[in-house]
Amino acid sequence: MQLVRPFNFLSSILVMLTVLSCAQIQGPNIDEIQGKTVHSIVSEVIHIEDGTTFEIPKEGLKKIFYLTRHAEKDTVNKQDPILTSEGLDRSAKLADILRGTRIDAIYSTLFMRTMLTVDSLADTKLMKILPYDNKNIRTTIQEIKASDNINRVLMVGHSNTIPSIVNSISKQTIFQSNFEENDYSNFVVVALYNDDKSQVYKLKY
């Protein structure tokens, strides 16, 4: 009898440690990080600026799209404006956020403001920027979804295109209107799973 007691005591400790470990792994639920400011994404774990972390569930995961509009633009040049100093800073911040995670392709419209937004990340990862046309965006999305080689994508667009692109990729009505013209901080993550399921994370950066 005296030999059984320590065994039971140790078993209880192991059970408690397992429960605590599971609780730590779960972290916040998705609703708790919506609208938060992202600090970085490392190996598909989202690190929020307040110190919390959220791992994108991997079971059945097929593809991840990271989407944002271009950074702050020069409003003087109306034709094809470049980025302001604030916009260049945001471009560098975007590169820092995605530096530690996998990116298979970077897509941009053929405008200076969008290409400059992803230029820092393209340089960091030694990648080319792939052009896309908003008029053919559905075809581009289908090509990415069908690709065996492109599974982690960064796509930059515009305040009046990214919301509808998110809806198209996720097959959900996530956004019912465009981004505000003076809001450059939206950063959206769309995770696609088997059985045509999707999860959308609406973040800031």
BALOBA-1460 file (C-alpha; in Angstrom, 3 decimals):
// residues 205
<rec num="1" residu="m" x="0.000" y="0.000" z="0.000"/>
<rec num="2" residu="q" x="2.812" y="2.412" z="0.786"/>
<rec num="3" residu="l" x="4.260" y="1.855" z="-2.701"/>
<rec num="4" residu="v" x="0.973" y="2.722" z="-4.420"/>
<rec num="5" residu="r" x="0.566" y="6.144" z="-2.785"/>
<rec num="6" residu="p" x="3.649" y="7.807" z="-4.308"/>
<rec num="7" residu="f" x="2.651" y="6.417" z="-7.681"/>
<rec num="8" residu="n" x="-0.803" y="7.959" z="-7.396"/>
<rec num="9" residu="f" x="0.698" y="11.248" z="-6.223"/>
<rec num="10" residu="l" x="3.052" y="11.393" z="-9.207"/>
<rec num="11" residu="s" x="0.218" y="10.486" z="-11.573"/>
<rec num="12" residu="s" x="-1.873" y="13.355" z="-10.214"/>
<rec num="13" residu="i" x="1.007" y="15.779" z="-10.757"/>
<rec num="14" residu="l" x="1.436" y="14.592" z="-14.355"/>
<rec num="15" residu="v" x="-2.273" y="15.041" z="-15.053"/>
<rec num="16" residu="m" x="-2.189" y="18.565" z="-13.621"/>
<rec num="17" residu="l" x="0.857" y="19.475" z="-15.703"/>
<rec num="18" residu="t" x="-0.828" y="18.133" z="-18.844"/>
<rec num="19" residu="v" x="-3.945" y="20.203" z="-18.189"/>
<rec num="20" residu="l" x="-1.877" y="23.334" z="-17.585"/>
<rec num="21" residu="s" x="0.148" y="22.707" z="-20.727"/>
<rec num="22" residu="c" x="-2.985" y="22.347" z="-22.860"/>
<rec num="23" residu="a" x="-4.376" y="25.561" z="-21.416"/>
<rec num="24" residu="q" x="-1.188" y="27.404" z="-22.345"/>
<rec num="25" residu="i" x="-1.201" y="26.053" z="-25.900"/>
<rec num="26" residu="q" x="-4.805" y="27.108" z="-26.565"/>
<rec num="27" residu="g" x="-4.176" y="30.794" z="-25.854"/>
<rec num="28" residu="p" x="-6.779" y="33.396" z="-26.827"/>
<rec num="29" residu="n" x="-9.671" y="32.554" z="-29.119"/>
<rec num="30" residu="i" x="-10.040" y="34.206" z="-32.498"/>
<rec num="31" residu="d" x="-12.516" y="36.833" z="-31.302"/>
<rec num="32" residu="e" x="-9.972" y="38.118" z="-28.782"/>
<rec num="33" residu="i" x="-7.410" y="39.025" z="-31.441"/>
<rec num="34" residu="q" x="-9.757" y="40.540" z="-34.035"/>
<rec num="35" residu="g" x="-8.909" y="44.203" z="-34.557"/>
<rec num="36" residu="k" x="-5.652" y="43.936" z="-32.591"/>
<rec num="37" residu="t" x="-2.328" y="45.268" z="-33.861"/>
<rec num="38" residu="v" x="0.012" y="42.555" z="-35.090"/>
<rec num="39" residu="h" x="3.666" y="42.709" z="-34.063"/>
<rec num="40" residu="s" x="4.949" y="39.781" z="-36.107"/>
<rec num="41" residu="i" x="3.997" y="36.454" z="-37.618"/>
<rec num="42" residu="v" x="6.542" y="33.718" z="-36.978"/>
<rec num="43" residu="s" x="6.001" y="30.247" z="-38.418"/>
<rec num="44" residu="e" x="2.288" y="31.069" z="-38.737"/>
<rec num="45" residu="v" x="1.956" y="32.102" z="-35.109"/>
<rec num="46" residu="i" x="0.426" y="35.579" z="-34.857"/>
<rec num="47" residu="h" x="2.152" y="37.741" z="-32.240"/>
<rec num="48" residu="i" x="0.037" y="40.678" z="-31.076"/>
<rec num="49" residu="e" x="1.622" y="43.897" z="-29.796"/>
<rec num="50" residu="d" x="0.024" y="43.388" z="-26.361"/>
<rec num="51" residu="g" x="2.070" y="40.202" z="-25.955"/>
<rec num="52" residu="t" x="-0.599" y="37.616" z="-26.728"/>
<rec num="53" residu="t" x="-0.043" y="34.972" z="-29.388"/>
<rec num="54" residu="f" x="-2.378" y="32.966" z="-31.574"/>
<rec num="55" residu="e" x="-1.370" y="29.981" z="-33.686"/>
<rec num="56" residu="i" x="-3.293" y="29.560" z="-36.919"/>
<rec num="57" residu="p" x="-4.849" y="26.063" z="-36.614"/>
<rec num="58" residu="k" x="-2.941" y="23.623" z="-38.822"/>
<rec num="59" residu="e" x="-5.375" y="20.721" z="-39.100"/>
<rec num="60" residu="g" x="-6.683" y="20.669" z="-42.659"/>
<rec num="61" residu="l" x="-4.873" y="23.933" z="-43.481"/>
<rec num="62" residu="k" x="-4.255" y="24.388" z="-47.211"/>
<rec num="63" residu="k" x="-3.350" y="28.013" z="-47.897"/>
<rec num="64" residu="i" x="-2.846" y="31.336" z="-46.156"/>
<rec num="65" residu="f" x="-3.410" y="34.726" z="-47.772"/>
<rec num="66" residu="y" x="-2.022" y="37.899" z="-46.167"/>
<rec num="67" residu="l" x="-3.771" y="40.969" z="-47.566"/>
<rec num="68" residu="t" x="-3.371" y="44.716" z="-47.124"/>
<rec num="69" residu="r" x="-3.883" y="47.916" z="-49.056"/>
<rec num="70" residu="h" x="-0.936" y="50.046" z="-50.104"/>
<rec num="71" residu="a" x="0.759" y="52.223" z="-47.492"/>
<rec num="72" residu="e" x="0.406" y="56.016" z="-47.168"/>
<rec num="73" residu="k" x="0.646" y="57.668" z="-50.592"/>
<rec num="74" residu="d" x="1.682" y="61.102" z="-51.810"/>
<rec num="75" residu="t" x="-1.557" y="62.968" z="-52.533"/>
<rec num="76" residu="v" x="0.119" y="65.638" z="-54.688"/>
<rec num="77" residu="n" x="0.808" y="63.334" z="-57.627"/>
<rec num="78" residu="k" x="-2.633" y="62.157" z="-58.745"/>
<rec num="79" residu="q" x="-1.514" y="59.937" z="-61.635"/>
<rec num="80" residu="d" x="0.654" y="57.252" z="-60.033"/>
<rec num="81" residu="p" x="1.704" y="58.493" z="-56.584"/>
<rec num="82" residu="i" x="4.643" y="57.077" z="-54.674"/>
<rec num="83" residu="l" x="4.691" y="56.521" z="-50.916"/>
<rec num="84" residu="t" x="5.248" y="59.233" z="-48.346"/>
<rec num="85" residu="s" x="7.892" y="58.832" z="-45.638"/>
<rec num="86" residu="e" x="5.146" y="57.377" z="-43.410"/>
<rec num="87" residu="g" x="4.282" y="54.964" z="-46.189"/>
<rec num="88" residu="l" x="7.881" y="53.828" z="-46.546"/>
<rec num="89" residu="d" x="8.001" y="53.255" z="-42.793"/>
<rec num="90" residu="r" x="4.862" y="51.133" z="-43.048"/>
<rec num="91" residu="s" x="6.410" y="49.166" z="-45.908"/>
<rec num="92" residu="a" x="9.412" y="48.411" z="-43.694"/>
<rec num="93" residu="k" x="7.059" y="47.428" z="-40.864"/>
<rec num="94" residu="l" x="5.218" y="45.008" z="-43.143"/>
<rec num="95" residu="a" x="8.539" y="43.389" z="-44.018"/>
<rec num="96" residu="d" x="9.368" y="43.051" z="-40.323"/>
<rec num="97" residu="i" x="5.982" y="41.461" z="-39.585"/>
<rec num="98" residu="l" x="6.376" y="38.771" z="-42.250"/>
<rec num="99" residu="r" x="10.136" y="38.327" z="-42.046"/>
<rec num="100" residu="g" x="9.886" y="35.171" z="-39.934"/>
<rec num="101" residu="t" x="7.140" y="33.340" z="-41.772"/>
<rec num="102" residu="r" x="6.867" y="31.515" z="-45.063"/>
<rec num="103" residu="i" x="5.833" y="33.455" z="-48.160"/>
<rec num="104" residu="d" x="5.641" y="31.663" z="-51.520"/>
<rec num="105" residu="a" x="4.492" y="34.583" z="-53.673"/>
<rec num="106" residu="i" x="4.008" y="38.348" z="-53.465"/>
<rec num="107" residu="y" x="1.257" y="39.867" z="-55.611"/>
<rec num="108" residu="s" x="0.753" y="43.556" z="-56.382"/>
<rec num="109" residu="t" x="-1.173" y="45.722" z="-58.800"/>
<rec num="110" residu="l" x="0.953" y="47.662" z="-61.279"/>
<rec num="111" residu="f" x="1.032" y="50.940" z="-59.387"/>
<rec num="112" residu="m" x="3.984" y="52.555" z="-57.655"/>
<rec num="113" residu="r" x="2.176" y="52.797" z="-54.317"/>
<rec num="114" residu="t" x="1.353" y="49.081" z="-54.183"/>
<rec num="115" residu="m" x="4.687" y="47.830" z="-55.482"/>
<rec num="116" residu="l" x="6.605" y="50.067" z="-53.074"/>
<rec num="117" residu="t" x="4.499" y="48.732" z="-50.188"/>
<rec num="118" residu="v" x="5.815" y="45.185" z="-50.725"/>
<rec num="119" residu="d" x="9.238" y="46.176" z="-52.040"/>
<rec num="120" residu="s" x="10.931" y="45.897" z="-48.633"/>
<rec num="121" residu="l" x="9.601" y="42.383" z="-48.063"/>
<rec num="122" residu="a" x="10.521" y="41.316" z="-51.593"/>
<rec num="123" residu="d" x="14.079" y="42.532" z="-50.976"/>
<rec num="124" residu="t" x="14.211" y="40.806" z="-47.591"/>
<rec num="125" residu="k" x="13.099" y="37.468" z="-49.012"/>
<rec num="126" residu="l" x="14.845" y="37.877" z="-52.387"/>
<rec num="127" residu="m" x="11.547" y="37.433" z="-54.209"/>
<rec num="128" residu="k" x="9.987" y="38.912" z="-57.320"/>
<rec num="129" residu="i" x="6.772" y="40.915" z="-57.158"/>
<rec num="130" residu="l" x="4.108" y="39.271" z="-59.309"/>
<rec num="131" residu="p" x="1.650" y="41.654" z="-61.011"/>
<rec num="132" residu="y" x="-2.096" y="41.150" z="-61.059"/>
<rec num="133" residu="d" x="-4.972" y="43.097" z="-62.590"/>
<rec num="134" residu="n" x="-8.046" y="43.916" z="-60.528"/>
<rec num="135" residu="k" x="-10.184" y="43.181" z="-63.584"/>
<rec num="136" residu="n" x="-8.960" y="39.571" z="-63.569"/>
<rec num="137" residu="i" x="-8.661" y="39.092" z="-59.813"/>
<rec num="138" residu="r" x="-11.034" y="36.107" z="-59.693"/>
<rec num="139" residu="t" x="-8.875" y="34.283" z="-62.227"/>
<rec num="140" residu="t" x="-5.747" y="35.097" z="-60.218"/>
<rec num="141" residu="i" x="-7.358" y="33.787" z="-57.032"/>
<rec num="142" residu="q" x="-8.416" y="30.552" z="-58.732"/>
<rec num="143" residu="e" x="-4.905" y="30.058" z="-60.121"/>
<rec num="144" residu="i" x="-3.408" y="30.495" z="-56.653"/>
<rec num="145" residu="k" x="-5.939" y="28.126" z="-55.094"/>
<rec num="146" residu="a" x="-5.178" y="25.498" z="-57.756"/>
<rec num="147" residu="s" x="-1.394" y="25.826" z="-57.426"/>
<rec num="148" residu="d" x="0.596" y="23.151" z="-55.621"/>
<rec num="149" residu="n" x="3.558" y="25.495" z="-55.154"/>
<rec num="150" residu="i" x="1.910" y="28.722" z="-53.981"/>
<rec num="151" residu="n" x="0.387" y="28.162" z="-50.554"/>
<rec num="152" residu="r" x="1.411" y="31.247" z="-48.559"/>
<rec num="153" residu="v" x="0.622" y="34.506" z="-50.352"/>
<rec num="154" residu="l" x="0.967" y="38.222" z="-49.689"/>
<rec num="155" residu="m" x="-1.372" y="40.355" z="-51.777"/>
<rec num="156" residu="v" x="-1.415" y="44.152" z="-51.736"/>
<rec num="157" residu="g" x="-4.174" y="46.204" z="-53.314"/>
<rec num="158" residu="h" x="-6.363" y="49.209" z="-52.664"/>
<rec num="159" residu="s" x="-8.962" y="50.487" z="-50.220"/>
<rec num="160" residu="n" x="-11.736" y="49.685" z="-52.681"/>
<rec num="161" residu="t" x="-10.452" y="46.255" z="-53.768"/>
<rec num="162" residu="i" x="-8.964" y="44.384" z="-50.801"/>
<rec num="163" residu="p" x="-12.302" y="44.037" z="-48.928"/>
<rec num="164" residu="s" x="-13.978" y="42.389" z="-51.933"/>
<rec num="165" residu="i" x="-10.889" y="40.241" z="-52.555"/>
<rec num="166" residu="v" x="-11.079" y="38.976" z="-48.967"/>
<rec num="167" residu="n" x="-14.748" y="38.131" z="-49.483"/>
<rec num="168" residu="s" x="-13.945" y="36.311" z="-52.718"/>
<rec num="169" residu="i" x="-11.084" y="34.281" z="-51.258"/>
<rec num="170" residu="s" x="-12.902" y="33.329" z="-48.063"/>
<rec num="171" residu="k" x="-16.326" y="32.890" z="-49.711"/>
<rec num="172" residu="q" x="-17.747" y="34.860" z="-46.801"/>
<rec num="173" residu="t" x="-19.168" y="38.366" z="-46.531"/>
<rec num="174" residu="i" x="-16.473" y="39.638" z="-44.185"/>
<rec num="175" residu="f" x="-16.564" y="43.219" z="-45.449"/>
<rec num="176" residu="q" x="-19.661" y="45.071" z="-46.621"/>
<rec num="177" residu="s" x="-17.863" y="48.275" z="-47.572"/>
<rec num="178" residu="n" x="-14.475" y="49.580" z="-48.648"/>
<rec num="179" residu="f" x="-11.723" y="50.592" z="-46.247"/>
<rec num="180" residu="e" x="-11.742" y="54.217" z="-45.168"/>
<rec num="181" residu="e" x="-9.637" y="56.293" z="-47.553"/>
<rec num="182" residu="n" x="-7.369" y="57.592" z="-44.761"/>
<rec num="183" residu="d" x="-6.954" y="54.194" z="-43.052"/>
<rec num="184" residu="y" x="-3.826" y="52.356" z="-44.167"/>
<rec num="185" residu="s" x="-3.550" y="50.019" z="-41.177"/>
<rec num="186" residu="n" x="-5.764" y="47.078" z="-42.167"/>
<rec num="187" residu="f" x="-3.998" y="43.714" z="-42.322"/>
<rec num="188" residu="v" x="-6.149" y="40.679" z="-43.084"/>
<rec num="189" residu="v" x="-5.201" y="37.007" z="-42.837"/>
<rec num="190" residu="v" x="-7.345" y="34.418" z="-44.622"/>
<rec num="191" residu="a" x="-6.681" y="30.759" z="-43.821"/>
<rec num="192" residu="l" x="-8.202" y="28.219" z="-46.208"/>
<rec num="193" residu="y" x="-8.957" y="24.675" z="-45.100"/>
<rec num="194" residu="n" x="-10.202" y="21.414" z="-46.538"/>
<rec num="195" residu="d" x="-13.905" y="21.170" z="-47.421"/>
<rec num="196" residu="d" x="-13.818" y="24.785" z="-48.665"/>
<rec num="197" residu="k" x="-13.788" y="26.222" z="-45.144"/>
<rec num="198" residu="s" x="-12.047" y="29.477" z="-44.243"/>
<rec num="199" residu="q" x="-11.098" y="31.561" z="-41.239"/>
<rec num="200" residu="v" x="-10.487" y="35.306" z="-41.428"/>
<rec num="201" residu="y" x="-8.400" y="37.392" z="-39.019"/>
<rec num="202" residu="k" x="-8.993" y="41.144" z="-39.275"/>
<rec num="203" residu="l" x="-5.908" y="42.778" z="-37.786"/>
<rec num="204" residu="k" x="-4.092" y="46.118" z="-37.802"/>
<rec num="205" residu="y" x="-0.435" y="46.992" z="-38.367"/>
